[in-house]
Amino acid sequence: MDPRINESSKFADIHISPNPSTDGALAMAVTKYIIHNKGYEKEYLKKHVVGFEEYFKYLNGLTMEYLVKETGVFSAVSILIKHFLKT
């Protein structure tokens, strides 16, 4: 993942080019999608993650449309999420 295609891009299965400085928005979009589709284990998070409830509330205040518009990579976000939810 890099806004620019670089030497390491040729080794990737897919190359995602988010808008510069939007890595955080991309991470939030992926997280929001995973939470929405129940792709996580609640008990694991309760036991091992500090601040998840606050982060969850924060994400609920952001729309997926906003996050995707910021990153500029809607289709790539979908592909990335589907790939990781398979594993």
Backbone bond lengths (Angstrom), bond angles and torsions (degrees), N, CA, C in turn:
res aa  C-N    CA-C-N  psi(-1)  N-CA   C-N-CA  omega(-1)  CA-C   N-CA-C  phi
1 M - - - 1.440 - - 1.524 106.76 -
2 D 1.322 114.27 121.07 1.452 120.82 179.58 1.522 107.38 -166.07
3 P 1.318 117.76 141.33 1.465 118.40 177.49 1.531 112.61 -60.14
4 R 1.343 115.61 -24.14 1.464 119.75 -178.90 1.526 110.43 -111.87
5 I 1.309 115.25 145.76 1.461 118.87 171.04 1.525 105.88 -76.55
6 N 1.327 115.82 128.77 1.453 119.92 -178.38 1.525 110.22 -131.82
7 E 1.302 116.97 -173.34 1.461 122.08 -175.61 1.531 112.43 -59.26
8 S 1.314 117.54 -37.95 1.469 119.42 -178.50 1.525 112.72 -77.22
9 S 1.309 118.54 -14.25 1.468 122.15 -179.66 1.520 112.16 -58.57
10 K 1.325 117.17 -33.53 1.466 120.05 -177.08 1.529 112.42 -67.50
11 F 1.311 117.78 -15.66 1.463 121.33 179.44 1.528 112.89 -91.78
12 A 1.319 116.70 -8.02 1.465 121.59 -175.96 1.528 111.22 -85.41
13 D 1.334 115.89 148.79 1.461 120.57 172.80 1.523 110.13 -68.02
14 I 1.319 115.82 -41.77 1.458 121.63 174.49 1.515 107.76 -136.96
15 H 1.309 116.25 150.70 1.462 120.89 176.23 1.518 107.87 -115.60
16 I 1.304 115.68 121.36 1.460 121.41 -179.82 1.519 107.68 -105.86
17 S 1.320 115.44 126.99 1.467 121.35 -178.76 1.521 110.78 -114.25
18 P 1.324 117.44 80.24 1.467 118.25 177.66 1.527 109.98 -70.59
19 N 1.318 115.22 159.68 1.462 118.86 173.77 1.525 108.47 -57.97
20 P 1.329 117.35 145.86 1.469 120.21 179.60 1.532 112.24 -53.27
21 S 1.306 116.03 141.07 1.472 124.64 176.51 1.524 114.01 65.29
22 T 1.340 117.73 26.40 1.467 119.57 178.95 1.532 111.79 -117.57
23 D 1.330 117.65 21.87 1.461 120.76 179.22 1.527 111.54 -57.36
24 G 1.316 116.13 -41.03 1.459 120.18 179.95 1.514 112.12 -63.44
25 A 1.328 116.77 -42.66 1.471 120.71 178.56 1.522 110.19 -64.34
26 L 1.332 117.09 -37.48 1.458 120.63 178.01 1.530 110.29 -65.39
27 A 1.310 116.82 -44.44 1.472 120.47 178.10 1.525 110.71 -61.61
28 M 1.312 117.06 -40.23 1.466 120.07 178.72 1.525 111.61 -67.68
29 A 1.336 117.85 -37.18 1.469 120.90 178.05 1.520 110.20 -64.02
30 V 1.321 116.67 -44.09 1.465 120.69 179.20 1.526 109.82 -64.10
31 T 1.324 116.74 -45.41 1.464 120.91 179.71 1.523 110.94 -61.93
32 K 1.318 117.18 -44.41 1.465 121.61 -179.75 1.526 110.21 -61.18
33 Y 1.324 117.28 -41.78 1.457 121.53 178.82 1.532 110.62 -63.93
34 I 1.310 116.86 -45.82 1.466 121.07 -179.61 1.527 110.31 -61.61
35 I 1.315 117.30 -44.21 1.465 120.97 179.22 1.524 110.22 -63.56
36 H 1.331 117.17 -46.45 1.462 121.94 -179.15 1.525 111.80 -59.44
37 N 1.323 116.88 -35.91 1.467 121.67 -177.51 1.527 113.16 -97.44
38 K 1.325 115.79 15.19 1.474 122.10 176.41 1.531 112.29 54.26
39 G 1.337 115.59 39.90 1.465 120.57 -179.71 1.516 112.65 -91.02
40 Y 1.308 117.21 33.58 1.462 121.65 -179.60 1.520 109.29 -144.19
41 E 1.325 116.27 165.83 1.459 121.88 179.85 1.526 108.84 -105.77
42 K 1.318 115.85 110.53 1.466 121.90 -177.37 1.526 112.69 -56.04
43 E 1.306 116.69 -45.17 1.464 120.23 -177.52 1.518 111.89 -63.87
44 Y 1.319 116.89 -38.31 1.461 120.89 177.94 1.530 109.73 -62.49
45 L 1.322 115.84 -45.79 1.461 119.36 -179.85 1.519 111.71 -62.98
46 K 1.326 116.98 -42.60 1.466 120.38 178.57 1.523 111.07 -58.72
47 K 1.316 116.00 -38.22 1.462 121.08 -175.55 1.536 113.19 -81.22
48 H 1.340 117.52 -34.63 1.463 120.11 -169.02 1.526 116.68 -116.95
49 V 1.335 118.13 -6.96 1.465 119.59 -174.80 1.526 110.00 -120.75
50 V 1.316 115.36 128.52 1.457 121.39 177.16 1.519 108.21 -97.37
51 G 1.322 117.23 129.45 1.451 121.65 175.38 1.522 115.51 90.28
52 F 1.336 117.42 10.08 1.464 118.96 -178.07 1.515 111.88 -62.33
53 E 1.312 117.99 -42.51 1.473 121.34 -178.27 1.531 110.69 -60.19
54 E 1.327 117.00 -41.73 1.460 120.73 178.92 1.531 110.37 -66.41
55 Y 1.331 116.36 -42.50 1.465 121.10 178.49 1.524 110.50 -63.45
56 F 1.322 116.14 -41.59 1.458 121.84 177.92 1.528 110.19 -59.05
57 K 1.319 116.82 -45.34 1.474 121.13 178.61 1.526 110.52 -62.98
58 Y 1.319 116.59 -41.40 1.459 120.68 178.81 1.528 110.49 -61.94
59 L 1.331 116.93 -46.42 1.463 121.04 179.38 1.523 111.71 -61.32
60 N 1.326 117.06 -36.65 1.465 120.36 178.81 1.523 112.21 -62.35
61 G 1.328 116.68 -23.25 1.455 120.77 178.27 1.527 113.28 -80.73
62 L 1.331 116.63 -7.42 1.462 121.83 -179.84 1.520 109.37 -110.71
63 T 1.314 116.84 138.19 1.461 119.04 176.51 1.522 109.86 -88.96
64 M 1.316 115.56 151.25 1.454 120.30 176.34 1.525 109.37 -62.62
65 E 1.303 117.36 -36.04 1.462 121.35 179.21 1.529 110.66 -59.02
66 Y 1.323 115.98 -43.47 1.465 120.02 179.04 1.528 110.59 -63.39
67 L 1.323 116.68 -47.64 1.466 120.88 -177.28 1.527 111.65 -63.10
68 V 1.323 116.24 -43.08 1.460 120.49 -179.65 1.527 110.64 -67.28
69 K 1.327 116.78 -39.95 1.463 120.04 178.15 1.527 110.48 -62.56
70 E 1.318 116.90 -40.67 1.462 120.78 178.77 1.531 111.73 -61.46
71 T 1.320 116.41 -44.01 1.467 119.95 -176.24 1.517 112.44 -79.10
72 G 1.324 117.26 -31.21 1.447 121.03 -178.30 1.516 114.57 74.53
73 V 1.325 117.64 19.39 1.474 120.20 -175.06 1.524 112.64 -134.52
74 F 1.315 117.76 52.34 1.462 120.15 -176.16 1.526 112.83 -54.98
75 S 1.322 117.98 -52.87 1.466 119.46 -176.55 1.522 111.02 -64.64
76 A 1.318 116.57 -36.10 1.461 119.54 178.98 1.523 111.18 -66.61
77 V 1.317 116.99 -37.11 1.468 120.54 177.46 1.527 109.17 -61.11
78 S 1.315 117.22 -44.93 1.464 121.18 179.55 1.522 111.30 -61.25
79 I 1.325 117.04 -45.81 1.470 121.59 179.65 1.520 110.49 -62.47
80 L 1.320 116.36 -46.10 1.465 121.46 -179.14 1.524 110.97 -60.25
81 I 1.293 116.92 -45.98 1.462 121.26 -178.98 1.520 110.85 -63.94
82 K 1.310 117.75 -47.58 1.455 120.79 179.79 1.520 111.69 -60.26
83 H 1.321 116.54 -38.46 1.465 121.04 178.66 1.529 110.79 -62.88
84 F 1.326 116.90 -47.64 1.458 119.58 -176.96 1.498 114.12 -74.71
85 L 1.329 118.25 -27.64 1.458 119.19 178.08 1.532 111.48 -73.63
86 K 1.325 117.73 -18.00 1.474 121.18 176.61 1.526 111.35 -73.66
87 T 1.339 117.34 -30.93 1.455 120.75 -173.67 1.495 112.30 -82.53
